[in-house]
């Protein structure tokens, strides 16, 4: 969640500085689609990293639920 919030804040600030105007609805929607996909990728990567380390730390009890 932190990744997405920070990216949104940067988008609006940087867009205004670079373009001299706020983004249009279409530009905002495109950004939201892109950032959602990126946030999901970050989540998936973090999950892929954490699962093996959790199994190593906690053993098979992690898989048993």
N, C-alpha and C positions, 0 to 999 in steps of 0.2 A: 504494500500500500504506500509506503514511504517513497518508493521509486516513482510511482505514478503521480503522486502529489507534487513532488519536486519537478518532474518533467512538465507537468501542466503549468506550474508557476513560471518556469523558464520559457516555455512556449509563448505565453502571452507577453512577457516582458521583452523577449528577444524579437518576436514578430513586430511589435510596435517600434522598437528601435531600428530594425532593419528596413521595414516597409513604410514607416511613418504613418501608419494607420492600424486600427485594430483588425483582426482577422474577420473574414466574412463567415457566415453560418456554414457554408460549404467547406471552407478551410478548417474551421473548428471541428466539424464532423469528421473530416479526413484525419485530422490529428488525433481525435478521440479513437477512431478505429485503429490507427497505427500504434498508439500508446497502449491500448488494451491488448493488442497482439504482443507487444513487447513485454508488458507486465506479466502476461501469461507465460511467455518464454522464460522470464526471470524466475517465476514461481516453479516452473517445471525443472529448470536447472538446479535451483536450490533443493528441490525435493530429491532429485537424482543424486545430489551430493550428500544429503543428510541421511537417506535411507541406509546406505552401506555403513556409515559411521555409527548410526543408532544400532544396527544389528551387531556391529563389532562391540559396542559398549554394553548393550543389554542382552545380547544373545538371541536365541530363538523366541523369547517371550514377546518380542516386538511383532513377530509374524503371527503368533497365536491369538492376538487381539486382546 
